[in-house]
Amino acid sequence: MIEALYNKGIRELADAAHGAGRLTAPTGSALRDSPMCGDRVRIDVELIDGRIAAIAHEVKGCLLCRASASLLGLHALGRTPPEVERLRAGMAAMLAAGEVSGMSEGADEVALFAPVHGYRSRHGCVMIPFEALTIALAAG
């Protein structure tokens, strides 16, 4: 289990921490935490002309949660809220089915999370950064 869930790609994505930090003047910000596992994610976002001009995150959580937030730091920049929703839906569908389908940008990183499919208790760890970003975008 450990080897599959915490594969090399997941570890590298988490270690890269794309977008880690805080924005000084976000247009939207959200804090989400999981009482089940203790993961806590804050996402700051700056929207300009309907696109994400800047994104930052602070994560106190497991490797899967950190990798998921890093994936957003890598792929959410420059996207519109509907594009982010498609990325979120793609991740949720992949967790449910165990395979990536119908995605273009971000598909390689989303596929890294395929082993999580068999561990429903870990799905929330992956999705909490997406939830925080969705709330931050609505606030912006």
C-alpha beads as a LAMMPS data file, in Angstrom:
LAMMPS data file: protein, C-alpha beads

140 atoms
139 bonds

1 atom types
1 bond types

-500.0 500.0 xlo xhi
-500.0 500.0 ylo yhi
-500.0 500.0 zlo zhi

Masses

1 110.0

Atoms # bond

1 1 1 0.000 0.000 0.000
2 1 1 2.602 2.557 1.071
3 1 1 4.755 2.068 -2.041
4 1 1 1.786 2.550 -4.410
5 1 1 0.137 5.468 -2.604
6 1 1 3.367 7.344 -2.019
7 1 1 5.005 6.645 -5.376
8 1 1 8.018 8.566 -6.608
9 1 1 5.900 10.949 -8.701
10 1 1 3.675 11.839 -5.745
11 1 1 6.726 12.435 -3.552
12 1 1 8.354 14.635 -6.202
13 1 1 5.155 16.636 -6.732
14 1 1 4.779 17.191 -2.986
15 1 1 8.449 18.132 -2.607
16 1 1 8.224 20.625 -5.485
17 1 1 5.448 22.448 -3.589
18 1 1 4.402 24.468 -6.651
19 1 1 2.663 27.603 -5.385
20 1 1 3.540 27.153 -1.720
21 1 1 3.164 30.281 0.391
22 1 1 0.653 33.086 0.767
23 1 1 -0.436 35.971 -1.449
24 1 1 -0.233 39.468 0.006
25 1 1 -3.540 40.662 -1.471
26 1 1 -5.647 37.727 -2.666
27 1 1 -9.040 38.360 -4.228
28 1 1 -10.198 35.107 -2.641
29 1 1 -8.968 32.865 0.129
30 1 1 -10.297 29.738 1.791
31 1 1 -9.324 27.433 4.613
32 1 1 -10.480 23.812 4.585
33 1 1 -9.640 21.143 7.070
34 1 1 -10.506 17.524 7.510
35 1 1 -11.547 16.436 10.979
36 1 1 -11.043 12.820 9.856
37 1 1 -7.321 13.033 9.110
38 1 1 -6.247 16.479 10.303
39 1 1 -5.201 17.844 6.891
40 1 1 -5.533 21.639 6.703
41 1 1 -5.236 23.679 3.497
42 1 1 -5.385 27.414 2.903
43 1 1 -5.582 28.548 -0.719
44 1 1 -5.125 32.170 -1.791
45 1 1 -6.042 33.195 -5.309
46 1 1 -5.888 36.390 -7.328
47 1 1 -8.302 36.676 -10.222
48 1 1 -7.663 39.171 -13.004
49 1 1 -9.999 39.359 -15.985
50 1 1 -11.618 36.079 -14.969
51 1 1 -8.371 34.085 -14.861
52 1 1 -6.153 32.964 -12.015
53 1 1 -3.251 35.416 -12.070
54 1 1 -1.690 34.071 -8.865
55 1 1 -2.263 31.123 -6.554
56 1 1 -0.627 30.148 -3.289
57 1 1 -1.243 27.481 -0.696
58 1 1 -0.278 26.550 2.828
59 1 1 -0.707 22.881 3.655
60 1 1 -0.409 21.125 6.968
61 1 1 -1.188 17.639 5.888
62 1 1 -0.128 14.326 4.519
63 1 1 1.950 13.703 1.428
64 1 1 -1.149 13.168 -0.757
65 1 1 -2.654 16.486 0.327
66 1 1 0.630 18.331 -0.261
67 1 1 1.021 16.737 -3.694
68 1 1 -2.539 17.663 -4.647
69 1 1 -2.003 21.303 -3.630
70 1 1 1.238 21.334 -5.604
71 1 1 -0.638 20.010 -8.642
72 1 1 -2.987 23.008 -8.356
73 1 1 -0.030 25.373 -8.023
74 1 1 1.332 23.893 -11.229
75 1 1 -1.848 23.747 -13.315
76 1 1 -4.375 26.303 -12.002
77 1 1 -2.373 29.394 -12.927
78 1 1 -3.902 31.134 -15.949
79 1 1 -7.093 29.080 -15.838
80 1 1 -10.665 30.286 -15.532
81 1 1 -12.927 29.002 -12.738
82 1 1 -14.761 26.668 -15.184
83 1 1 -11.398 25.243 -16.307
84 1 1 -10.444 24.663 -12.668
85 1 1 -13.779 22.931 -12.144
86 1 1 -12.980 20.584 -15.041
87 1 1 -9.612 19.799 -13.435
88 1 1 -11.379 19.120 -10.102
89 1 1 -13.988 16.938 -11.789
90 1 1 -11.234 15.059 -13.626
91 1 1 -9.448 14.305 -10.364
92 1 1 -12.690 13.195 -8.676
93 1 1 -13.561 10.962 -11.636
94 1 1 -10.078 9.449 -11.648
95 1 1 -10.313 8.674 -7.925
96 1 1 -13.688 7.012 -8.501
97 1 1 -12.652 5.009 -11.577
98 1 1 -8.926 4.536 -11.036
99 1 1 -7.985 5.884 -14.459
100 1 1 -7.727 9.241 -16.200
101 1 1 -10.105 9.907 -19.069
102 1 1 -11.150 12.982 -20.984
103 1 1 -8.389 15.238 -19.631
104 1 1 -5.628 17.001 -21.468
105 1 1 -3.613 19.455 -19.362
106 1 1 -2.704 18.034 -15.968
107 1 1 -3.521 14.438 -16.923
108 1 1 0.017 13.186 -16.245
109 1 1 0.029 14.563 -12.704
110 1 1 -3.563 13.456 -12.038
111 1 1 -2.582 9.941 -13.135
112 1 1 0.017 9.848 -10.353
113 1 1 -2.898 9.626 -7.909
114 1 1 -4.417 6.512 -9.555
115 1 1 -3.271 4.183 -6.735
116 1 1 -5.440 6.208 -4.325
117 1 1 -8.524 4.853 -6.118
118 1 1 -8.560 1.716 -3.976
119 1 1 -8.333 3.655 -0.686
120 1 1 -11.547 5.677 -0.315
121 1 1 -10.441 6.967 3.077
122 1 1 -7.611 8.822 1.287
123 1 1 -9.770 10.455 -1.414
124 1 1 -10.498 13.400 0.883
125 1 1 -6.777 14.026 1.340
126 1 1 -6.447 14.518 -2.405
127 1 1 -9.640 16.550 -2.852
128 1 1 -9.354 19.035 0.030
129 1 1 -7.044 21.437 -1.905
130 1 1 -9.551 21.390 -4.786
131 1 1 -12.373 22.194 -2.346
132 1 1 -10.393 25.095 -0.892
133 1 1 -9.640 26.471 -4.357
134 1 1 -13.295 26.227 -5.377
135 1 1 -14.324 28.214 -2.281
136 1 1 -11.529 30.771 -2.803
137 1 1 -12.604 31.307 -6.415
138 1 1 -16.218 31.844 -5.329
139 1 1 -15.035 34.428 -2.785
140 1 1 -12.979 36.226 -5.442

Bonds

1 1 1 2
2 1 2 3
3 1 3 4
4 1 4 5
5 1 5 6
6 1 6 7
7 1 7 8
8 1 8 9
9 1 9 10
10 1 10 11
11 1 11 12
12 1 12 13
13 1 13 14
14 1 14 15
15 1 15 16
16 1 16 17
17 1 17 18
18 1 18 19
19 1 19 20
20 1 20 21
21 1 21 22
22 1 22 23
23 1 23 24
24 1 24 25
25 1 25 26
26 1 26 27
27 1 27 28
28 1 28 29
29 1 29 30
30 1 30 31
31 1 31 32
32 1 32 33
33 1 33 34
34 1 34 35
35 1 35 36
36 1 36 37
37 1 37 38
38 1 38 39
39 1 39 40
40 1 40 41
41 1 41 42
42 1 42 43
43 1 43 44
44 1 44 45
45 1 45 46
46 1 46 47
47 1 47 48
48 1 48 49
49 1 49 50
50 1 50 51
51 1 51 52
52 1 52 53
53 1 53 54
54 1 54 55
55 1 55 56
56 1 56 57
57 1 57 58
58 1 58 59
59 1 59 60
60 1 60 61
61 1 61 62
62 1 62 63
63 1 63 64
64 1 64 65
65 1 65 66
66 1 66 67
67 1 67 68
68 1 68 69
69 1 69 70
70 1 70 71
71 1 71 72
72 1 72 73
73 1 73 74
74 1 74 75
75 1 75 76
76 1 76 77
77 1 77 78
78 1 78 79
79 1 79 80
80 1 80 81
81 1 81 82
82 1 82 83
83 1 83 84
84 1 84 85
85 1 85 86
86 1 86 87
87 1 87 88
88 1 88 89
89 1 89 90
90 1 90 91
91 1 91 92
92 1 92 93
93 1 93 94
94 1 94 95
95 1 95 96
96 1 96 97
97 1 97 98
98 1 98 99
99 1 99 100
100 1 100 101
101 1 101 102
102 1 102 103
103 1 103 104
104 1 104 105
105 1 105 106
106 1 106 107
107 1 107 108
108 1 108 109
109 1 109 110
110 1 110 111
111 1 111 112
112 1 112 113
113 1 113 114
114 1 114 115
115 1 115 116
116 1 116 117
117 1 117 118
118 1 118 119
119 1 119 120
120 1 120 121
121 1 121 122
122 1 122 123
123 1 123 124
124 1 124 125
125 1 125 126
126 1 126 127
127 1 127 128
128 1 128 129
129 1 129 130
130 1 130 131
131 1 131 132
132 1 132 133
133 1 133 134
134 1 134 135
135 1 135 136
136 1 136 137
137 1 137 138
138 1 138 139
139 1 139 140
